[in-house]
Amino acid sequence: MLIIDCDYHPGFQQIAFVDSESGELRERRLAHREEAEQFYTGLQGQSVRVGMEASGHSRWFERLLGGLQFELWIGNAAEIRTKRVGKQKTDRQDAQLLLRLMIEDRFPRIWVPDAENRDLRQLLWHRHRLVQMRTRVMNQLHVVALNEGLRRKKALWRPAGRQELESFALARWARRRRQDLLDLLDQLTPKIQELTRALEAEVEKRPVTRRLMTHPGVGPLTALAFELVIGTPEQFPLRQASGQLCRTGAVGRDQLGRTEFLTLTINSEPRWKAQTHLRDKMALFSECMRSCAQIVLDTADIVREGCYAN
């Protein structure tokens, strides 16, 4: 088997690789993307395992290795840093460290979502961004209405409220701004509704997501985000709790502190969203984290009980 470990950068990668049969060790620097594609394509047909730290901007590289049927191991960057000895740090030394960890069977491998999981995350994130855009547009239209003495809150988006908003006699560019914002609102709303229907259809296909929705305060958006982000229950090993049987545990900040998930969770839960103007952001974040931690434990227990198998 050919074991390759690479220190990945957006523009290049420094690799160190060894043939497990002959013991031959080599190093090389590959530019992205043509030189890297040429190198790995030339290894097609061999048994190859590639290791790298978790990083961004590597989706094309992962697709390349998947298409060549190469085994890809992605390691926990924080744990890898703790295994580095000495203050000096170069790309060559990083690649050599990854290779040494792989050979010594100390490589801190992490779970990586598959292509379907990542694509569904794009659905959630795209819908979330469109909702944010629509909210900004609606807030600006509210300001226009308030400046003209019209205060309707949610009733502003009903036919009667919109008719009042469009009836105001405004100056040239204020009128242009109002019309452009209304056009944007008309474009965004059907797109969001289409994505919402796609999300609800995906939820119906997933037993774990439907089971999570039985938890108080968890809707389809939060449940689907949890299943996609948390992944497999093997990430959370069992531990012996005081006074009870084994319980899923070892939930760390790295598994809970997902900015995109917490943002989706806060914005999808009306109780949390309504209280953003009443409490400090850190207090809201702490409450969200506690609720998330409880649902994580429940999720892993649900899956361990055989929900996937059923």
ABEGO torsion letter per residue (X at the ends): XBBBBBBBBAABBBBBBBBAAAGBBBBBBBBOAAAAAAAAAAABGBBBBBBBBBBBGAAAAAAAAAAAGBBBBBBBAAAAAAABBEABBBAAAAAAAAAAAAAAGABBBBBBBBAAAAAAAAAAAAAAAAAAAAAAAAAAAAAAAAAAGBBAEAAAABAAAAAAAAABBBBAAAAAAAAAAAAAAAAAAAAAAAAAAAAAAAAAABAAAAAAAABBGBBAAAAAAAAAAAEBAAABBBBBBBGBBBBBBGBBAAAAABAAAAAAAAAABAAAAAAAAABBAAAAAAAAAAAAAAAAAAAAAAAAAGAAAX
